[in-house]
Amino acid sequence: MNSERKLRECLDSIYANIPVNNLIVVDGFSTDSTISIINEYQKEYGNVIFVQEKGTRGSARQTAIGLVSTDWFVFVDSDVVLSKNWFARAEEFVKDDVGGVWGIEIWSVLKDSKILSLFERVTLKIFEKRGGTHDLLVRTKTVKDIHIPFALHTYEDGYIKDWIESKGCKVLGVYDPCCIHYRPETVWTMHKHIEFVVSDLKYAVHRPMLLLSYGFYSAIVGFQIFAGKNGKENKK
């Protein structure tokens, strides 16, 4: 919903790096220029399936899965940009026992940071515990019978990962391919970050590793705030 900020870059990266059969868009009744941007890509490519619903991330992903007609599909969040040759690199990890491949998310403000390597290691550890759907290649048959609880506005990614693994398939987190995650400036406040952490606590308490990781993320957010960056991109 209301994804105009990075939507063109996101869609350009999809069409440039994934063989798209259909682009399935689930929209939460956007009020900005999101819909007009989507219409531009429908006119250019003619393969957009567009649906709207008032729900949660869980229900949106459930709706999208129901519209998939191919053996594999990719979840792509609307505020990420995929790395070059994303699909070709992800495909290298596809084996008979693999049901999903997740390319690590890199926060845009950390692209040139000295702590990027540490951030990547922590982020992959987090993925192992809670999953991720920023850029997730999925074997369709492993989720065709999934029923994602409507209430899951967060941790729906963990539910999907657990479901695929319950089918006896691996869900791999990898460094390459990856995506750059352009988190909105609104998240770069301590109030908003605390709100996010509190909303996740009821899930994280069952996964102690996540509590430590949230501490690491909080330090990054705190540094961005006190350095006066607030998630703004480097303009050079």
C-alpha positions, 0 to 999 in steps of 0.5 A, spaced: 500 500 500 502 507 498 508 504 495 510 509 490 517 511 493 521 505 490 515 502 486 518 503 479 525 501 481 522 495 484 519 493 478 524 495 473 529 490 477 524 484 477 523 485 470 530 485 468 532 480 473 526 475 473 523 471 467 516 474 469 510 470 467 505 474 471 506 480 475 501 479 481 500 485 485 496 485 491 494 492 493 491 495 500 487 500 496 493 505 495 491 512 495 498 515 492 500 514 485 501 506 486 496 504 482 497 508 476 504 506 476 502 499 476 498 501 470 504 503 466 507 496 467 501 493 465 501 497 458 508 495 457 508 488 459 501 486 459 502 480 464 500 484 471 494 481 475 492 486 480 487 485 486 485 489 492 484 487 499 483 490 506 487 485 510 494 483 513 500 481 510 498 474 511 492 475 507 495 478 502 500 473 501 495 468 501 491 471 496 497 472 491 499 464 492 492 462 490 493 466 483 500 463 482 500 458 476 507 456 475 511 451 478 516 457 482 514 464 484 518 469 487 515 474 493 518 481 492 516 486 497 515 493 494 520 497 497 526 492 495 531 492 489 533 486 486 541 485 485 543 483 478 541 476 475 537 475 481 533 469 478 539 466 475 543 466 481 538 463 486 536 458 481 543 455 482 541 453 489 535 449 486 535 442 488 530 436 489 530 438 496 529 445 496 523 449 497 525 456 497 531 460 496 531 467 500 536 472 498 539 476 504 536 483 505 541 489 505 538 495 508 540 501 503 543 505 509 548 500 510 550 499 503 557 502 504 558 501 511 564 498 515 559 493 519 555 491 513 559 484 513 557 483 521 550 486 519 549 480 513 551 475 518 546 477 523 541 477 518 542 470 516 541 468 523 535 471 523 532 468 517 534 461 520 529 463 526 523 467 523 524 467 515 523 472 510 519 474 504 523 480 501 525 476 495 523 469 496 523 464 491 518 459 492 516 452 489 509 453 488 507 445 490 510 446 497 505 452 499 499 451 495 495 448 501 497 453 506 492 457 510 496 463 513 492 465 519 489 472 517 492 475 524 499 475 521 501 482 519 508 480 522 511 473 522 507 471 516 514 470 513 516 465 519 509 461 518 511 460 510 518 458 512 515 453 517 510 450 512 515 449 507 520 445 511 514 441 514 513 438 507 521 436 508 524 441 503 529 446 505 529 454 505 535 457 504 538 463 506 544 466 501 548 472 501 548 472 493 543 473 490 541 479 495 536 485 495 537 492 497 531 494 502 529 501 502 526 502 509 521 508 509 524 514 513 518 513 518 521 507 521 528 511 523 525 513 529 526 510 536 519 510 537 517 507 531 522 502 532 520 500 539 513 499 536 516 494 531 520 490 536 514 490 541 509 488 536 514 482 535 515 480 542 510 475 542 513 471 537 520 473 539 520 470 546 520 463 543 526 464 539 531 467 544 536 468 538 531 474 535 531 478 542 539 478 541 538 480 534 533 486 535 538 489 540 543 489 534 538 492 530 536 497 535 543 499 536 543 501 528 537 505 528 540 509 534 546 510 531 542 513 524 538 517 529 543 520 533 547 521 527 542 525 524 541 520 518 534 518 519 534 513 514 536 518 508 540 515 502 547 518 501 546 523 495 553 522 492 
